[in-house]
């Protein structure tokens, strides 16, 4: 679990760098307005990913749940961001419904965060 968590930390750095690049593209290229959304999603989820992996490394009964949330968010963010970026830059999609699938994965990931947090709360204050 430690190895996967540290790998996700590195991936968060790549997501953050990609978010800054998307923001620059949105600011400087004609027709790049959709890249603003990509930048926001990447930067917010990169920071969230770091927090989630930290919670997973803290151990406890819900460590696997925190790590699952991180994996789902990383996958969903990547899928959404890649599809919107490909469409913006090259006019092609990764595959049909890639962006909505990534978006649904991000929603699912945040629901897993809710579940892990609620579970931690109930274990502590029950």
N, C-alpha and C positions, 0 to 999 in steps of 0.2 A: 504494500500500500504506500509506503514511503517513496518508493521509486516512481510510482505513477503520480503521486502528489507533486513531487519535484519536477517531473516532466511537464505537468500542467502549469506549474509556475513559469517554466521557460516558455511554454506556449502562450501564456498571458503576455509575456514581453513581446512576442511576435504579433499578437493581436493589437497591443497598444501601439507598436510601431506602424502597423498597417492602418490603424485608425488615424494617426497623425498624417500619414501619406494620403489617405482618402480625404481628410480635411483640406490638405493642400491642393489636391486635385479639384475638389469642389470649388475652392476659391479662385483657381487659376485657369480652369479649362471651360470652354463654352459647352453648355449642355451637361455639365457635371453636377447639377443640383442634387441628384439622387445620391451622390457620394457623401453629402452632408449627413444623410440618414445612416449610411454605412459607417461613417466616422463616429457618430454618436453611439451606435450600437456596439462597435468594436471597443471604444474607449471605456464605456460603462461596464461592459461585460469582462473586459480584461481586469479591471479593478475588482469586480465581484469575484472573479475566478481566484485571485490571490487571497481574498478573504475566506473563500470556501475551502481552499486547500489548507489554509492555516487551521481552520476549524477541524478539518479531517485529521491533521497531524496532532492536534491536541488529544486525540484518543477519545475515550468514552464510548458509551454504548451506541452512539449514532455516528461514529466516524465514517462508516461505510455509506451512510445516507448522505452526509455532507460531500463525500467524494463522488457519489453518484450524481448529485446535483451539479457539481463542477463539470463532470464529463458531459452531461446532457446539455448544459449551457454552452460549453465549448463547441460541441458538435453543432448545435443549432445556430449559434452565432457564426460559425465558419460557413455553414451551408447558406444561410441567409445573405451574409456579406459577399461571399463569392458569387452568388447568382446575380445580385444587384450590380456588383462591380462588372461582371462579364457583360451584362446587358447594357450598362452605361458605356463601357469602353469599346466593346466589339459587336454590340447588337445581337448577341446570342445568349441563350440561357444554358445553364449547366444541364438541366433536364426539366421537363414540364413540372410545374408546382414545386420547384426546389426552394424558392424563397418562402412560400407559405409553409412548407414543411419545416424549414429552419425556424420560422417564426413560432410555429406550434411547439417545436422542441424547446425553444426558449421559454415559452409559457409553462410547459411541463417542468422544465428545470427550476423555474421560480416556485412552482407549486411544491416541488420536492424540498426546496429551501424552507418553505412554510412548514411542511410536515416535519422536517428535521428540527426546526426551531421550536415548534409546538411540542414535539416529543421531548426535547431537552427541558423545556419549561415544565411540562407535566412530571417528568422524572425528578426534577429538583424541588418542586413545590407541592407535591402530592402528599 
